[in-house]
Amino acid sequence: MKKETFKTTITEELTLSYLLELPKEYTHDSSDGFPLLLYLHGMGQRGSDLEQLYDNGIPKLLQEGRNLPFVTLMPQCPETTFWTEESRSLKLLVDDITGKYNIDASRIYITGLSMGGYGTYEMLTRYPDLFAAGIPICGGIGSMYARMNMPVLKEIPLWIFHGEKDDVVPVGESREIYGFLKSIGHENIDLTVYPDLMHDSWTATYENSAIYDFLLKYRK
């Protein structure tokens, strides 16, 4: 019986379209860099039309005139994939934006809703040294990698949100993650469950100024 090793070299092209919003106070030459917030949308906004991102979440909030104290990066997931499969593309995009804009690398944050909530956990487990804090909304653990590496989340401040009556992603997903992380000693984690909300727990969350204050409390 032969014992062999397969080896090959591949060249891969990665593409992500995105929206970018700069805060009103942004200046490129300021000595203090600006915080960066990576936002991951839900399943319904996948595709190749960035206008879809304005349907809900942070893009809708910004379009309506809200000024957030971040450089806000809002990529669009291709229709044929999921955020849990796009972690490398997202990391390279964050690196690119950090290089092009006046970003404080110690203040990079992440949030996402539904599929984007799953993507938030995926990115946090794969790149725990990149993000200073995260806000996953009505998400869960979507890959074996993320499930096996959940303990790394212990060192990342998290505020989790979910609707009690969610009939798309059960609230038990968030409760299980919260319970596990508390059991291993996570000290900067909170779980907010809206008793009367279904899947849309993101509208109330993103309209709440306290979540942005929460993120900005933390640096890497």
Buried (B, 14 or more C-beta within 10 A) or exposed (E): EEEEEEEEEEEEEEEBBBBEBBBEEBEEEEEEBBBBBBBBBBBEBBBEEBEBBBEBBBBBBBEEEBEBBBBBBBBBBBEEEBBBBBBEBBBEBBEEBBEEBBBBBEBBBBBBBBBBBBBBBBBBBBBBEBBBBBBBBBBBBBBEEBBEBBBBBBEBBBBBBBBEBBEEBEBEBBBBBBEBBEEEEBEBBEBBBBEEBEBBBBBBBBEEEEBBEBBBEBEB
